C-alpha cells in the first residue's frame, strides 16, 4: 500500500494460504499480462488459463514463465483436464504440465460425468505431480445439487488430497453457486460452511455483487476465483473497505465521525 489509514482490515500476505485471489486469463497477450502484473502482482495469487485457451494461446511458454517469474502459480483450466481425460490421454496431460513447468492442476467434472470414486482417484494420482485444485459443481444450469451432496463431494476431494476445492460458477457466475440471474444460493453457501473450512474453499465469483456477498459473509480474506484481470485493483479495494460497497464494514463505530 502507498499510505496507511486506521481501522483497515488485516490482509494476509503473499504467498497466501487463504485470502486468495485467483485470476482468469482467457487469452491475454504477453504485453497485456505484463501490464497486469505491473499493477496487480501483489494482489494476484494464482492465474488460471481459462478453459481450453492454452491450446491456442500464442507464446504460451513465455506467458507461463512471465507469471511464474513473479512468483504467481499458473494452471490450465479444468476443461482442458476433462478434454484430455475423455480422450484417454491423462498421461499426456501429466506430461504436458511437466513440460510447461505447471505445478498446479485443476481436477473437474463440470463438462463430463466422472464417477466420484474415479475422480478422487485422479486427485490422489495427480497430487504426486502438482498442487491440486478440485472443482465441485456442474456447468449445466439444470443440474442443481442438494447442499449435502456439495458437502460430501468437497469432503471426499479434500480427503483425496486436493489443497483447495473450487465452488463452480463458470466465468459468467450463473450456475452452480448461483441462480441464472447471478443471485447467490445463500442457503447452499451457509450449509457448505457448516462442514468445510472456509480457508479451503475458493468461491468462483466473477460478478461484483457476488464478490461483495462473500466479503461481507466471510471477511476480507475470503478466497475468490474467476476474477477478471481488470477487476484486480477494484476487488482489493473492496476487500479493505475502500469502495462504497464495503466502506463501513471495517470501521469502528466508536471512533468515526458521523455526517
C-alpha positions, 0 to 999 in steps of 0.5 A: 500500500502507498499510505496507511489509514486506521481501522483497515482490515488485516490482509494476509500476505503473499504467498497466501494460504487463504485470502486468495485471489485467483485470476482468469486469463482467457487469452491475454497477450504477453504485453497485456499480462505484463501490464497486469502484473505491473499493477496487480502482482501483489494482489494476484495469487494464482492465474488460471488459463481459462478453459481450453485457451492454452491450446491456442494461446500464442507464446504460451511458454513465455506467458507461463514463465512471465507469471511464474517469474513473479512468483504467481502459480499458473494452471490450465483450466479444468476443461482442458483436464476433462478434454484430455481425460475423455480422450484417454490421454491423462498421461499426456496431460501429466506430461504436458504440465511437466513440460510447461513447468505447471505445478498446479492442476485443476481436477473437474467434472463440470463438462463430463460425468466422472464417477466420484470414486474415479475422480478422487482417484485422479486427485490422489494420482495427480497430487504426486505431480502438482498442487491440486485444485478440485472443482465441485459443481456442474456447468449445466444450469439444470443440474442443481445439487442438494447442499449435502451432496456439495458437502460430501463431494468437497469432503471426499476431494479434500480427503483425496488430497486436493489443497483447495476445492473450487465452488463452480460458477463458470466465468459468467457466475450463473450456475452452480453457486448461483441462480441464472440471474447471478443471485447467490444460493445463500442457503447452499453457501451457509450449509457448505460452511457448516462442514468445510473450512472456509480457508479451503474453499475458493468461491468462483465469483466473477460478478461484483455483487457476488464478490461483495456477498462473500466479503461481507459473509466471510471477511476480507480474506475470503478466497475468490476465483474467476476474477477478471484481470481488470477487476484486480485493483477494484476487488482489493479495494473492496476487500479493505473497505475502500469502495462504497460497497464495503466502506463501513464494514471495517470501521469502528463505530466508536471512533468515526465521525458521523455526517 
